């Protein structure tokens, strides 16, 4: 019975190809938009998750919070220093590594080539904390750290941009107004969110303080690795307590720093992507609504056109429910075929879109998105097909047979 | 008795005007009869046919078909009766234009919930019975008027109904094709099918062995034609 109705529905669609296609357009656009956006967002999400997972669940990041809108912080000097980090390591339990990070945008030069990049002053445990290791050469030694040696490590992008000739190790590199000897090359990381992850020069934190002075050193980022996933939350509380005491923040005043865990980083990006998805979802539901109204309209036309057919069917024994099911299946078939075309079109758009935006991760269509798209298409078909189908089934057979 | 109709009335209210389409009709038909219902337009013969065919329900009165009181059945039950007991043949054939002759003839079997294979077999059999075994895959627009009406007759027969109910079956056919169709009806009646033909043409009615004439919603003549044998 269902099979018979499906064949009838497909025949009706085939007979009016152009009309059916135009009817489906709303559904096609709606579903294609969902799939395209979901595929891009999911691709993004996937990459971000793997990137952050790279630093591990024990990763903790502390950075100064400067908020001019906050009356507590206005007029206060917000600092986060190397000594803060040392104090945290002394007093907090459950922390394994500490890595202070000083950042400054600088221009590197080699011969006639120039390249703007990020200069990072890092501590001896930079590799362990950021889970990012030396590829060739060596990391900074304790001696480098103690003596504030003029040595540096570079990312692959800097080598490419400056077209540094081999042997790279041992070559002098000018960053800003200082010269450093390259002692190592960091492992390749690729891109994330269109940002090159290999465009940096690392120098010892002590060297950075030597060059840029104590004043520039008042706002650092402090990275930590906790001993185990179980100690992360405790460590976070302890970091907060130590910093509040050192910064002499009175009770009730908000923190002038922010502590972020890997989990929270994922949550934050997840929230942003979730917002994007729901905004698109809102737009799409309008498209599906319009598509559904289109289906209802065309089904009403179809019922009128086929009044006589309905009369004949009733005369030979079709019940109201048989006619209802027939037209309902036809409406759902239209919306499902529209949904199918939409999924294919959206997938294609997602792949093209992800390729067109430089540095974007490849599109990724999860199965649930396809199921959701089809589910919604079917729902639209049922919802907007019910009224025309009910109208068809309620037709009086005598009147229907007389219809011209 | 196959059909037993007692004091059947159908009354329409059109604003202030009360139309008595059927005004107390009594009629009994036994199995295997060959009956013609005649009357001028507005006499109530279409209304009577719709009621006999279970397409409509009466205002009052009693209609018993095959020992079942159908005058007070609901829509779904009436649909089942139409499917099992009645075979309709219409003036305008009423075939589905996009379906083949075979698919058209399968239609009643679909609503009888009969399996696909059995459907094909029985529809083909019915087509062969009306002499169109070789036209099964043709669509109505590829068939002549007479052939179309034969497909419609095959559809009416396919579920082995108690009554074959024809409403002006030759109204859209030329005289030669009409004669062919009436010959087919005579054959079917001779094979035991109960036949009720609604018509206003005397020569069509002449095929029948019993003629019921209606006027103003009442039976005015119920006449058995003695020895009226089918004549082409």
HADDOCK unambig.tbl for C-alpha pairs under 7 A between the chains (distance, minus, plus):
assign (segid A and resid 309 and name CA) (segid B and resid 96 and name CA) 6.46 0.50 0.50
assign (segid A and resid 312 and name CA) (segid B and resid 94 and name CA) 6.45 0.50 0.50
assign (segid A and resid 314 and name CA) (segid B and resid 79 and name CA) 6.86 0.50 0.50
assign (segid A and resid 315 and name CA) (segid B and resid 55 and name CA) 6.91 0.50 0.50
assign (segid A and resid 315 and name CA) (segid B and resid 82 and name CA) 6.41 0.50 0.50
assign (segid A and resid 316 and name CA) (segid B and resid 82 and name CA) 5.96 0.50 0.50
assign (segid A and resid 316 and name CA) (segid B and resid 83 and name CA) 5.19 0.50 0.50
assign (segid A and resid 316 and name CA) (segid B and resid 108 and name CA) 5.24 0.50 0.50
assign (segid A and resid 317 and name CA) (segid B and resid 79 and name CA) 4.60 0.50 0.50
assign (segid A and resid 317 and name CA) (segid B and resid 80 and name CA) 5.72 0.50 0.50
assign (segid A and resid 317 and name CA) (segid B and resid 82 and name CA) 5.12 0.50 0.50
assign (segid A and resid 317 and name CA) (segid B and resid 83 and name CA) 3.95 0.50 0.50
assign (segid A and resid 317 and name CA) (segid B and resid 108 and name CA) 6.22 0.50 0.50
assign (segid A and resid 317 and name CA) (segid B and resid 111 and name CA) 6.00 0.50 0.50
assign (segid A and resid 318 and name CA) (segid B and resid 79 and name CA) 6.03 0.50 0.50
assign (segid A and resid 318 and name CA) (segid B and resid 111 and name CA) 5.65 0.50 0.50
assign (segid A and resid 319 and name CA) (segid B and resid 76 and name CA) 5.44 0.50 0.50
assign (segid A and resid 319 and name CA) (segid B and resid 79 and name CA) 5.44 0.50 0.50
assign (segid A and resid 320 and name CA) (segid B and resid 76 and name CA) 6.98 0.50 0.50
assign (segid A and resid 397 and name CA) (segid B and resid 55 and name CA) 6.42 0.50 0.50
assign (segid A and resid 398 and name CA) (segid B and resid 55 and name CA) 6.54 0.50 0.50
